[in-house]
Amino acid sequence: MRGPRLVVNLVLLVIALLFVAPLLWLVTASFDARGGLSAQVPGQFTLSNFGHILTWEIGGRPLLNGLFISGGAAVIVIIVAVLAAYPLSRYQLRFRRPFLYTILFTTGLPVTAIMVPVYGLFVRLDLVDSLWGTTVFLAATALPMAIWMCKNFMDGIPVSLEEAAWVDGASSMQALRSIVLPLMAPGVAVVGIFTFIQAWGNFFVPFVLLLDPAKTPASVNIYNFFGQNGLVAYGQLAAYSILYTTPVLGLYLVVSRWLGGGFSMAGAVKA
């Protein structure tokens, strides 16, 4: 038994090192005045890389734009996905299965394949260079998967809990708000985090739809650290990457602490 366990531990150690190595480079290069591609102890320790990016134009405004786009997309997706998943989970609709398969098919469409007609539509609707338009489009791209996830989470909640609320005079929306949503809060959080991360790391859509540099999010602004003729400010790029990952890590820590232990319906249904 020790042999197979040792092999498994070694494989897991190698995988962990592969993930740690890029993070190690970020830390070392961000504090190195002459940071390069290799992870090494900073030869000349400095905070100038962080001082360069911690400005309104380089760090503040792009992060705020990214938070607006990603947070707005997450809120829209959560509201629409929950409302769409509820009848799919609770009612025997005639076209439910074809509708679900259509949603599943749309998740396989790459964004790059539809950007040309989308851009033409945005031009006609005068939504080019609009933060709200970009937010709604990113929400629409994440909505099919979010509906599937919300439906699966909702299927795990017993209908008998809602039936008891209906007997007491509650409507379907009241039962959804008072019973279903509190029980599937971990699932809603997963959908929100999934949408936020997807929108936060999206480079192509904001790069195409947003023209004003003052409206570009951090995912697009990071491109400015790659200069011409192969020149890259590695120290500033590493410092900006650390700053760029902070909102996602902060969101994960806050949500994980708030949710505590995931789904727990013990005692909700009497055996």
N, C-alpha and C positions, 0 to 999 in steps of 0.2 A: 504493500500500500504506500510505502514511503516514496518509492520510485515514481509512480504516476503523480503523486501529490507534489513532489519536487519539480517535475517537469511543468506542471500547471502553474506553480508559483513562479518559476523562471519566465514562462511565457507572459504571465501577468506583469512581472517586473519589467520586461522588455517593452510591453505596451505602455506601461506607466512612464517609462523613460522617454518614449517617443512623444508623449503628450507634454512632459515636463520640459523637454529641451527647448521648444519654441518660447515657452514662458520664461525660462531662464535667460534666453537671449533678450527678451523684452526688458527684463529688469536690469541686466548688465549694460546693454546698449543705451538705455535711457539715461543712465548716470555717467556715461562716458563721453568726454568731449570729442573723442575721435572714434565714436562707435562705428563698427563695421558689420559685416555679415556673420562673423564668428562670435560665439558666446565666450567671453573672457572677462577676467577681473578688470574693471575700469583702470586704464593706465593713468588717466587724469580725471578724477572725480569732479563732477560739476552738476549744478542744478539749472544750468542755462537752457537745457533742452525743454524742461518744464516751464521755465520762464518765458520761452518763445511761444509755446502753444497756449499758455493760460492767458489769452487775451480775448476780447470780445469778438473780433473778426475771425480769428483762427479756431478758438476753442469754444467760446461761449455761445455765439449765435448758431453755428452748425449743430451743436448739441441740443440747443433749444428747439431748432427746427426738426431735428430727428425725434425728439421727445413728442413734439406736437403731432408729427405724422404717424409715428409708431403707436403712441398712446391713443390717438383718435381712431386709428384703424382697429386697435384691440377693442375699444369700447363699441364701435359699430358692429364688429364681428360678433361679440358676445351677445348683444341685444338681438340681432337678426338671427343668429344661429340658434339661440334658445327658443325664440318664437317659431322658427321653422322646424326645429327638431321635436317640439311638443306634439303637434298633430301626427307627425310621422311615427312617433313612439307610442302614442296613446290610441289613435283611431285606425280603424281598418279601412283605409282609403283605397279606392279602386285602382288608381295609377301609382300607388306607393312604390312598388318594386321598380317599374321603369323609371320613375323619378329618381330613386336612389341610385340606380345604375347610371343615369345621366349625370348626376352629381359626381359619381365616382369617375366617370370618363373625363369630366372637366378638370379633375385634379392632375391628369396626365398631360395636359396641354402646357407646353413651355411658354413662358411669358414672352420670350423673344419671337415666337411664331405669330403672336397677335399684336405686337407693338405697332406695326405699320397701320392697320385699320384703327387701332385705339388712338394713335396720334392724329389720324385724320378726323376721328370723331371729336377729339378734344379741340382741334382747330375749329370745327364747326360750332361747337358749344362754347367757344371762347374760354376754355379751361386750361389752356397751356400756360405754364408758369403760375399755376394756382396751387397753393398748399392744400386747400380743401379738395380740389380735384384729384391730386396725387394720393391723398389720404383715402378717399373713397375708392379709387382704383385698387390700391393695395389691399383694402378691406375686401373688395370683390374677389381678388385672386386667392385670398385665404379662406373665403367663406365656404366653398365646397367641403374641404377637409374639416372645417370647424363644425359644420352641420352633422357630418358623420360622427365626429367625436362626441358632440353633445347628445346625439341620439343614443349612442352606446352607453353613455353615462346615465341617461335618463331611463333606459331600459332596465337598469339595475335597481331602480326605485320601485317598490311595490305599489301597484295601482290601488290597493286596499286603503292606503293612507289618504289618497285623494277622495276615494269613495266615502270615507268617514267624514271628510270635510264637506263633501257635497250634501250629505245627509243633514249636516248642521246649517245648510243654507249658503255655503260658499260657492262662488262661481268658478269656472275653470281657470280664469286668470288669477283669482284670489288664491286658489289651491296651488297654482304654479308659483306664485310669489311667496306664499307663506309656508309651503311644505316642500315642494320639489326643489326650488332653488337653494334653500338652506342645506338640504341633504346632498345636493350635487355641487356644493361650493368648491370642493377640490377639483372636480372636473371643469367647472367654469374657469378656475384659476389656471388649469393646464391649457385650456383653449386660449385664454388671454396671454399667457406667457409665450405660447407657440406663435400666436399672431404677432406679438410685439417683437420677438426675436427675428421672425421672418421679415418684417418690415424694417427693423433696425439695421439689418445687414444687407438690405437690398440696395445695390448700386445702380443697376441698369435703368430701372423705372424712373427714379428721381433724376438721373443723368439726362434722360430723354425728355421728360415732361417739364422740368424746371430749368429755366434759362437764366434767371437772375442769380448771380453768385450770392446775394444776400439771403436767398431762400433755400439754398442747397443744404441738405442735412450732412451730418458728420460722415456718413458712408461715402458720400461723393467728395467731400472736402479733403478726405485722406489722400485722394489722388494728387493733390497739390504738392505733396512731399516727394513725388517722383518727378525729378527734373528732366531736362532734355539731355540727349547724348548719353543716357545711362547714368546720370548723376542722381544719387539718392541721398537725402539727409537722413541717414539711418538713426542717429540719436534722436532727432525730433520725431521721426516716424515711430520709433519704439515708445517714446513718451506719449505721443498722441494715441497709439494703440492701447496703452494702459488706460488713458482717460476715456477712450472710446468703449472699452469693455466695462467700465464702472457702472453705468446705469443698468445693464443687464444683470450683473452680479448683485447689485443692490436690490433690484426687483425680485430676483430669485430668493435672496435671504429674507426679505420682508414677507413674501408670500409663504415661504416654507415655515417661518416662525408663526405666522398668523394661522395657517391651516393646521399646524401641529401634526397630527397623524393621519391624514388621508381620510378615506371613506370609513365611516363608522355609523352603522344603523342598528347597533345593538340596543334592543329594547323598543325599537320603533314598531316592530310587528310582534305581536304575542304569538308564540308557537302554540 
